[in-house]
Amino acid sequence: MTDHATPNLPSRDFAATTAFHAMLGFQQDYRSDGWMILSRGAVTLEFFPYPDLDSYQSSFSCCLRLDDLSGMMRQVEASGVPDRRQGIPRYHPPRLEDSGLTIAYLLDPDGTLLRLIQND
């Protein structure tokens, strides 16, 4: 196995987190009262319970580096997550950044920012 890292993110409600991410192609690999693991191909997200999280005050984030950003964006758009600048959840479409990377931004229902980055 290649070295890798998996983000550990908050979830106010594991069932709601699973339902949201399932619309994006993730499946639940593991769940207990204190931990949950979701995956989409080689991308793994791990969640811990944080029932009192204020999603509008969250500072959690992670980067998902994807071989097929376009495919992920099709799922984001099909899921009904709105493309807007306020509110949660929401997304911002991909664009070429000054860094030279193409990045989209997705805020999940818990206020976690997922940067969706196209692999070169």
C-alpha angles and dihedrals in degrees: 000000000000118000111265143159130223123207117240107215136180125254125191089195124012094208092053092045091051092049093050095048092043087065086059094051100266122138129201112252099171139007136176131153090272106035143028133188124200126182140190109188106305093346114100127187122188123200135199125195116265104162095169096052114133100219091204091057097042118127096184118125144154141182122240110198107204135190089206109037090159091058092049091049091052088056092046091051093044090050092066096242103152125243099227141122100239135043135042129294102031142130139215116215121248120274136171106261127208086257089067091248125120107228136177123190127222127182113200123211090270092056095253113150113225113193107207106205126187111231114231 
